[in-house]
């Protein structure tokens, strides 16, 4: 069971790691000043491909649920990310966006009834501090609209993660992923045309390769892994994995662009990784008790439970005594009372 959970965590972590390459691909392979076009071509073709492969369309309430989830996780999130990226230095935008795990933890407590533990709050605060040490520069300037957009992006993404957990789709994972990508891409399309105009003429093979990478790997593969993680893991744990994006982006800058990390950046990266590990640890659940199950005929209101093996603590000495008597038998195998 522990190995299965670890495997899910590792696969889910691949999604933000892939997203960490988005900045490098955008600056090196795509035409300049077209982030909304990149967002549309990242989401819409990938979503259409997944819908075509799975041959499943939403049914009933899942039409509006897919639209809302696609808007939160992709459409509105990308638009706010675009505003924050244009009005803030990258380090400021990443630092503000790092509050997403804390927002997801609060929303999980409000919408899913999850317990907001002190460990989660400490890990979330450490994550924000670590990202700031890793990517924030002393000359960074603040812009009220940009900060609001970055906070809004973190909030809508956290809401999308929590609602995706609350609304368990009956459809296959790839179909649900495709619906959200199509919804988000369609919402972004008119915005991109209005703000940036039609796509530029004369796209090169390098540009097309960059768009193909963002669509197939950065969207179809990454979002399928991300939404699978949401199905299997607590939403707060999934949100913490998003902190890997600035870490990977920084490492790619070192590997590809030859950038150097100072002591503060190394410390920040270590703090982020420590916060990720702390957030993935399971909270110990309550110990099973031998008492009656609430709401059954043998609860406290119905009087004391019968003296059966299921309701008694094991007493091996008593068992040996019984079995030693003439005609005595061992107690039947005891089952653990399920936790409520």
ChimeraX attribute file (.defattr): number of C-alpha atoms within 10 A of each C-alpha:
attribute: neighborCount
match mode: 1-to-1
recipient: residues
	/A:1	6
	/A:2	7
	/A:3	8
	/A:4	9
	/A:5	14
	/A:6	12
	/A:7	12
	/A:8	18
	/A:9	20
	/A:10	14
	/A:11	15
	/A:12	25
	/A:13	23
	/A:14	20
	/A:15	25
	/A:16	27
	/A:17	21
	/A:18	20
	/A:19	23
	/A:20	23
	/A:21	20
	/A:22	18
	/A:23	16
	/A:24	17
	/A:25	17
	/A:26	19
	/A:27	12
	/A:28	13
	/A:29	17
	/A:30	20
	/A:31	19
	/A:32	9
	/A:33	12
	/A:34	17
	/A:35	21
	/A:36	21
	/A:37	23
	/A:38	20
	/A:39	24
	/A:40	27
	/A:41	19
	/A:42	24
	/A:43	30
	/A:44	25
	/A:45	21
	/A:46	27
	/A:47	27
	/A:48	18
	/A:49	19
	/A:50	22
	/A:51	20
	/A:52	13
	/A:53	12
	/A:54	15
	/A:55	9
	/A:56	16
	/A:57	14
	/A:58	17
	/A:59	12
	/A:60	7
	/A:61	8
	/A:62	18
	/A:63	13
	/A:64	13
	/A:65	19
	/A:66	24
	/A:67	20
	/A:68	20
	/A:69	29
	/A:70	28
	/A:71	26
	/A:72	25
	/A:73	24
	/A:74	28
	/A:75	29
	/A:76	22
	/A:77	23
	/A:78	24
	/A:79	21
	/A:80	20
	/A:81	24
	/A:82	19
	/A:83	20
	/A:84	28
	/A:85	20
	/A:86	14
	/A:87	20
	/A:88	21
	/A:89	19
	/A:90	17
	/A:91	21
	/A:92	25
	/A:93	26
	/A:94	25
	/A:95	24
	/A:96	22
	/A:97	25
	/A:98	29
	/A:99	23
	/A:100	27
	/A:101	31
	/A:102	25
	/A:103	22
	/A:104	27
	/A:105	26
	/A:106	21
	/A:107	22
	/A:108	24
	/A:109	16
	/A:110	12
	/A:111	12
	/A:112	15
	/A:113	10
	/A:114	15
	/A:115	13
	/A:116	16
	/A:117	11
	/A:118	9
	/A:119	14
	/A:120	21
	/A:121	16
	/A:122	14
	/A:123	22
	/A:124	28
	/A:125	17
	/A:126	20
	/A:127	29
	/A:128	25
	/A:129	19
	/A:130	28
	/A:131	29
	/A:132	24
	/A:133	22
	/A:134	27
	/A:135	23
	/A:136	19
	/A:137	13
	/A:138	6
	/A:139	7
	/A:140	12
	/A:141	11
	/A:142	13
	/A:143	14
	/A:144	11
	/A:145	13
	/A:146	23
	/A:147	21
	/A:148	15
	/A:149	25
	/A:150	28
	/A:151	23
	/A:152	20
	/A:153	28
	/A:154	27
	/A:155	22
	/A:156	23
	/A:157	26
	/A:158	29
	/A:159	23
	/A:160	22
	/A:161	26
	/A:162	27
	/A:163	21
	/A:164	22
	/A:165	20
	/A:166	15
	/A:167	12
	/A:168	11
	/A:169	16
	/A:170	11
	/A:171	15
	/A:172	10
	/A:173	17
	/A:174	22
	/A:175	25
	/A:176	27
	/A:177	28
	/A:178	31
	/A:179	26
	/A:180	26
	/A:181	34
	/A:182	27
	/A:183	26
	/A:184	29
	/A:185	29
	/A:186	18
	/A:187	20
	/A:188	25
	/A:189	17
	/A:190	13
	/A:191	16
	/A:192	21
	/A:193	13
	/A:194	10
	/A:195	11
	/A:196	15
	/A:197	12
	/A:198	10
	/A:199	13
	/A:200	10
	/A:201	6
	/A:202	7
	/A:203	11
	/A:204	12
	/A:205	10
	/A:206	13
	/A:207	17
	/A:208	14
	/A:209	14
	/A:210	21
	/A:211	24
	/A:212	17
	/A:213	16
	/A:214	26
	/A:215	24
	/A:216	17
	/A:217	18
	/A:218	24
	/A:219	29
	/A:220	25
	/A:221	18
	/A:222	24
	/A:223	28
	/A:224	22
	/A:225	24
	/A:226	25
	/A:227	21
	/A:228	17
	/A:229	24
	/A:230	24
	/A:231	19
	/A:232	14
	/A:233	17
	/A:234	19
	/A:235	27
	/A:236	28
	/A:237	23
	/A:238	28
	/A:239	29
	/A:240	30
	/A:241	26
	/A:242	24
	/A:243	31
	/A:244	23
	/A:245	24
	/A:246	27
	/A:247	24
	/A:248	18
	/A:249	21
	/A:250	22
	/A:251	19
	/A:252	17
	/A:253	17
	/A:254	13
	/A:255	11
	/A:256	9
	/A:257	11
	/A:258	10
	/A:259	12
	/A:260	11
	/A:261	15
	/A:262	11
	/A:263	10
	/A:264	14
	/A:265	20
	/A:266	14
	/A:267	15
	/A:268	23
	/A:269	27
	/A:270	17
	/A:271	21
	/A:272	30
	/A:273	19
	/A:274	15
	/A:275	24
	/A:276	23
	/A:277	14
	/A:278	17
	/A:279	23
	/A:280	19
	/A:281	10
	/A:282	9
	/A:283	10
	/A:284	6
	/A:285	7
	/A:286	8
	/A:287	8
	/A:288	11
	/A:289	14
	/A:290	17
	/A:291	16
	/A:292	18
	/A:293	16
	/A:294	11
	/A:295	10
	/A:296	10
	/A:297	12
	/A:298	15
	/A:299	14
	/A:300	14
	/A:301	10
	/A:302	10
	/A:303	9
	/A:304	11
	/A:305	14
	/A:306	11
	/A:307	8
	/A:308	11
	/A:309	15
	/A:310	17
	/A:311	18
	/A:312	14
	/A:313	13
	/A:314	14
	/A:315	10
	/A:316	11
	/A:317	8
	/A:318	12
	/A:319	14
	/A:320	14
	/A:321	12
	/A:322	15
	/A:323	13
	/A:324	12
	/A:325	9
	/A:326	7
	/A:327	7
	/A:328	12
	/A:329	13
	/A:330	13
	/A:331	16
	/A:332	9
	/A:333	8
	/A:334	13
	/A:335	10
	/A:336	11
	/A:337	14
	/A:338	11
	/A:339	11
	/A:340	7
